[in-house]
Amino acid sequence: MEREDSINVLGEPLAPCSADPLTGFFRDGYCNTCAADQGSHTVCAVMTDEFLAFSKYLGNDLSTPRPEFGFSGLRAGDLWCLCAARFLQAHDEGCAPRVNLGATHKRALDIVPLDVLRAHAG
């Protein structure tokens, strides 16, 4: 699993997203990606209760702790590397969370237009 270059959507070095909770496809705190990351976990987003409920409704429960996987569950205010397609889906449904552009990997642009990401920059 060779990582792609750690460049953000602004063409700059990728900033960290979150170390607590530890996020990213590689669980390194960054929204790095590689060919094996089929979900493109590249959008660094600030969780909201609305988005967490939306994700759970769609079958990806990010708020329930899963100790068997070392996952304590997310709460509003936590930063997390989201799948780019799920972020775009949330945008289309009007419940997309804010994003950290500096910590969002450039590979997200394959799925989410930059103007959409900018609209949710926070």
SVG drawing of the C-alpha trace seen along z (x, -y; Angstrom):
<svg xmlns="http://www.w3.org/2000/svg" viewBox="-32 -29 36 36">
<polyline fill="none" stroke="black" stroke-width="0.4" points="0.0,0.0 2.0,-2.9 0.7,-6.3 0.0,-9.0 1.8,-12.3 0.6,-14.1 -0.8,-17.2 -4.0,-19.0 -6.7,-20.4 -4.9,-23.8 -1.7,-22.3 0.1,-22.6 1.6,-19.9 -1.3,-18.0 -1.9,-19.2 -3.0,-16.7 -6.7,-16.1 -7.0,-14.5 -4.9,-12.6 -7.7,-12.3 -9.6,-10.5 -6.9,-9.1 -8.2,-9.2 -7.3,-8.4 -7.2,-5.3 -3.7,-4.6 -4.8,-5.8 -1.9,-8.3 -4.0,-11.4 -3.9,-12.5 -6.4,-12.0 -3.7,-10.2 -4.8,-7.7 -3.6,-5.0 -5.0,-2.7 -6.3,-0.3 -8.4,-3.1 -11.6,-2.3 -13.7,-4.7 -11.3,-7.6 -11.1,-8.7 -9.8,-12.1 -12.1,-14.8 -11.2,-16.2 -14.5,-17.1 -15.8,-18.5 -18.5,-16.1 -22.0,-17.5 -24.9,-15.7 -26.8,-16.1 -24.1,-14.5 -23.6,-11.7 -27.3,-10.9 -27.3,-11.1 -24.3,-8.7 -25.9,-6.3 -29.2,-6.4 -27.3,-5.4 -25.7,-2.4 -22.3,-3.8 -22.7,-4.3 -19.7,-6.5 -21.1,-7.5 -21.4,-4.1 -18.3,-3.0 -16.8,0.2 -14.1,1.2 -13.3,4.4 -11.9,2.2 -10.4,-0.4 -13.0,-2.9 -14.6,-5.1 -17.3,-6.6 -17.4,-10.1 -19.1,-13.1 -20.0,-16.6 -16.8,-18.6 -14.5,-15.6 -12.5,-15.8 -12.5,-12.7 -11.4,-11.7 -14.6,-11.1 -15.2,-9.2 -15.4,-11.8 -18.5,-10.3 -20.3,-10.3 -19.3,-14.0 -20.7,-14.8 -23.9,-12.9 -24.3,-14.9 -23.7,-18.1 -26.5,-17.1 -28.8,-16.4 -28.0,-19.7 -26.2,-18.2 -22.5,-18.3 -20.2,-19.2 -17.5,-21.8 -14.2,-20.8 -10.6,-21.7 -9.2,-22.4 -5.6,-22.2 -6.1,-18.7 -8.2,-17.4 -6.2,-15.3 -6.1,-16.4 -7.5,-13.0 -10.9,-14.2 -11.1,-16.4 -11.7,-13.3 -15.1,-13.1 -15.9,-16.5 -15.5,-19.8 -13.3,-22.3 -16.1,-24.9 -18.2,-22.5 -15.4,-21.9 -14.8,-25.7 -18.5,-26.3 -18.1,-24.1 -14.6,-25.4 -14.6,-26.3"/>
</svg>
